[in-house]
Structures are given as C-alpha cells and as structure tokens.
C-alpha cells in the first residue's frame, strides 16, 4: 500500500509543475497587459491639453493636465506602477523556469499590493476630478468645463480606462501568486 501512495505522489508532481508553470506564464502575460494599461494611461493623461479662443484670438483659455495636481499625481502613479511592472518581468520569467520559488513570490505579492494601492489612489483621485469636470458642483460653485473643453475631457476620461484595467490585473496577479504559493 505504501508503494502505491508514493507512486501516486510522483505521478502528481509533473501535473503540479505543469499547473505552476501555467500560472507563471499567465502571470507574465498579465504583467504585460498591466504595463500597456498603465503606460497608455500615463501617456494619454500626460499629453492632454486644449486651448480655446475667448472673444479674440489674443485671449485664450487653456486646459492642461498639469493645471490640476490630482491629474499630475495620476500620471506619476501610473508611471511608477508601469516602471515597477517592467522591473518585475525578470522575476516573473524566473518563476516560469523555477516554479518552486517561494520567497520571490512572497515579495511579488507584497510589491503588487503596494502598486495596487498606488494605482488605485491615482485612478480614484483622477476619477473624482473627471466627474467634477463633467458634472460640476453647484454647492461649491464649480462649473462643468466639459461643454467647452470636450477634447480635454474625452482624453482624461479615456485615460482612466487603462488605469482601472491595471487595478483589475494587479488584483489577479496577487491572486495568482497566492494560488501558486498555496499549491506548494
């Protein structure tokens, strides 16, 4: 009886290695997706500006992302998360080769959680400003600017998509690493 138990465990080992390798490959793919999302968001927001003439061509109103510190924070947060994701790619590749690595997975879970918090803070703060740009706030006497600066508002609204997508991907990365650790 003892021999069949040992035999059953050895036949499971290649299956576990295959599943762990599959999880590691999925981890790498998701990191590339998150890189694209954060990079596109940072570029879209960082290059957003619109100028409107006011009565004459000499007086103009200009809207830029850098006029609002919250949108600047959004660009910086997405840039930091993108840089982290790029730097984490070699570790993700190591997990494909050595799927039993435990410490590096724990490190990635921790750092992924920190980056999730950062991208969530940036996206949430920017979403609040985008909402005010679209709707305004009558009580605070803030007017909606999107009727005048429609191109500006479309770009800042669109840049949120990649950032919120990266949030979802980072949650999946944390779950994948946790599953890979639990399989040990």
Secondary structure as UniProt FT lines:
FT   HELIX           2..46
FT   STRAND          49..53
FT   TURN            57..58
FT   STRAND          60..64
FT   HELIX           65..67
FT   HELIX           69..97
FT   TURN            99..100
FT   HELIX           103..135
FT   TURN            138..141
FT   TURN            146..148
FT   HELIX           150..182
//
